[in-house]
């Protein structure tokens, strides 16, 4: 019975990891993809604008 106790944790972790990967793959794309992309683009534009405004005029 020791072999069962030794195999249970890796099997449980493998199942959990597989479920995590499936969830990540399923959440890619879909109806919210454009909205999520727009949010990321807006955040990147805001960071870029902040970096541009913080540079000295002579640099």
C-alpha positions as CSV (number, residue, x, y, z in Angstrom):
1,X,0.0,0.0,0.0
2,X,3.0,2.3,0.3
3,X,3.1,2.6,-3.5
4,X,-0.4,3.9,-3.6
5,X,0.5,6.6,-1.0
6,X,3.6,7.5,-3.1
7,X,1.7,7.8,-6.3
8,X,-1.3,9.8,-5.2
9,X,0.4,13.2,-4.8
10,X,2.0,13.2,-8.3
11,X,-1.3,12.0,-9.9
12,X,-3.3,14.7,-8.1
13,X,-0.8,17.4,-9.2
14,X,-0.8,16.1,-12.8
15,X,-4.6,16.3,-12.9
16,X,-4.6,19.8,-11.4
17,X,-1.9,21.0,-13.8
18,X,-3.9,19.6,-16.8
19,X,-7.1,21.4,-15.5
20,X,-5.1,24.6,-15.2
21,X,-3.8,24.3,-18.8
22,X,-7.2,23.5,-20.1
23,X,-8.7,26.5,-18.3
24,X,-6.0,28.8,-19.7
25,X,-6.5,27.6,-23.3
26,X,-10.3,27.9,-23.1
27,X,-10.0,31.5,-21.7
28,X,-8.0,32.6,-24.7
29,X,-9.9,34.5,-27.4
30,X,-13.7,34.5,-27.3
31,X,-16.1,37.3,-26.9
32,X,-13.9,39.3,-24.4
33,X,-10.7,39.2,-26.4
34,X,-11.2,42.5,-28.1
35,X,-12.1,44.2,-24.8
36,X,-9.1,42.7,-23.1
37,X,-6.8,43.7,-26.0
38,X,-8.2,47.3,-25.8
39,X,-7.5,47.5,-22.1
40,X,-3.9,46.3,-22.6
41,X,-3.3,48.7,-25.5
42,X,-4.7,51.6,-23.4
43,X,-2.4,50.7,-20.5
44,X,0.6,50.5,-22.8
45,X,-0.2,53.8,-24.4
46,X,-0.5,55.4,-21.0
47,X,2.9,54.1,-19.9
48,X,4.5,55.2,-23.2
49,X,3.0,58.7,-22.9
50,X,4.3,59.0,-19.3
51,X,7.7,58.0,-20.4
52,X,7.7,60.5,-23.3
53,X,6.6,63.3,-21.0
54,X,9.2,62.5,-18.3
55,X,12.1,62.9,-20.8
56,X,14.0,66.2,-20.7
57,X,13.4,68.5,-23.7
58,X,17.1,68.5,-24.7
59,X,17.6,64.7,-24.6
